[in-house]
């Protein structure tokens, strides 16, 4: 399982990988068919479910971050 850091943004994470922000928050996803269930920290319930090409924005470490579900098994993470 790969771990990415905030300094790696922009990056693409795959199933089983996660990104850890400077403030300690982590983001990961699990595939649910074509949809991506996005989790923050150790949550058991997804914060959001994204279908391919759908986006979700949030703030972490004082920066706006955008998640985009990809058609392949991946989640693009970049600054908004």
C-alpha positions as CSV (number, residue, x, y, z in Angstrom):
1,X,0.0,0.0,0.0
2,X,1.5,3.3,-1.0
3,X,1.3,6.5,1.0
4,X,1.4,9.9,-0.6
5,X,2.1,13.2,1.1
6,X,0.6,16.7,0.5
7,X,3.8,17.7,-1.2
8,X,3.0,15.0,-3.9
9,X,-0.1,16.9,-5.1
10,X,-1.1,16.8,-7.9
11,X,-1.2,13.0,-7.9
12,X,-3.3,10.0,-8.7
13,X,-4.0,7.4,-6.0
14,X,-5.2,3.9,-6.7
15,X,-7.4,1.5,-4.7
16,X,-5.6,0.7,-1.4
17,X,-3.4,3.9,-1.5
18,X,-3.9,7.0,0.5
19,X,-2.7,10.6,0.8
20,X,-1.8,12.2,4.1
21,X,-2.1,16.0,4.4
22,X,0.2,18.1,6.5
23,X,-2.6,18.6,9.1
24,X,-2.8,14.8,9.6
25,X,-6.0,14.3,7.6
26,X,-5.9,11.3,5.2
27,X,-8.0,10.5,2.2
28,X,-8.5,7.1,0.5
29,X,-11.2,5.5,-1.6
30,X,-12.7,2.1,-2.3
31,X,-14.2,1.1,-5.6
32,X,-17.9,0.4,-5.7
33,X,-18.4,-0.6,-9.3
34,X,-17.5,2.5,-11.3
35,X,-18.1,4.7,-8.3
36,X,-15.4,5.7,-5.8
37,X,-16.4,5.8,-2.1
38,X,-14.2,8.5,-0.6
39,X,-13.2,8.2,3.1
40,X,-11.4,10.7,5.3
41,X,-9.3,9.4,8.3
42,X,-10.5,6.1,9.8
43,X,-14.2,6.6,8.8
44,X,-16.3,3.5,8.2
45,X,-18.8,5.5,6.2
46,X,-17.9,7.2,2.9
47,X,-18.0,11.0,3.0
48,X,-18.9,11.1,-0.6
49,X,-19.5,8.8,-3.6
50,X,-18.0,10.0,-6.9
51,X,-18.8,8.6,-10.3
52,X,-16.2,9.0,-13.1
53,X,-15.5,12.6,-13.9
54,X,-17.4,13.9,-10.8
55,X,-15.5,16.2,-8.5
56,X,-15.5,17.0,-4.7
57,X,-13.8,20.0,-3.1
58,X,-12.7,20.4,0.5
59,X,-10.2,22.4,2.5
60,X,-7.1,20.9,4.3
61,X,-4.1,22.6,5.7
62,X,-5.5,26.0,4.6
63,X,-5.7,25.0,0.9
64,X,-8.7,24.0,-1.3
65,X,-8.3,20.5,-2.7
66,X,-10.2,18.9,-5.5
67,X,-10.8,15.2,-5.9
68,X,-11.8,13.8,-9.3
69,X,-13.0,10.2,-9.9
70,X,-11.3,8.6,-12.9
71,X,-12.7,6.0,-15.2
72,X,-9.9,3.6,-14.4
73,X,-9.2,2.6,-10.8
74,X,-8.0,6.0,-9.6
75,X,-8.7,9.3,-7.9
76,X,-7.0,12.4,-9.1
77,X,-6.0,14.8,-6.3
78,X,-5.1,18.4,-7.1
79,X,-5.4,21.9,-5.7
80,X,-8.6,23.7,-6.7
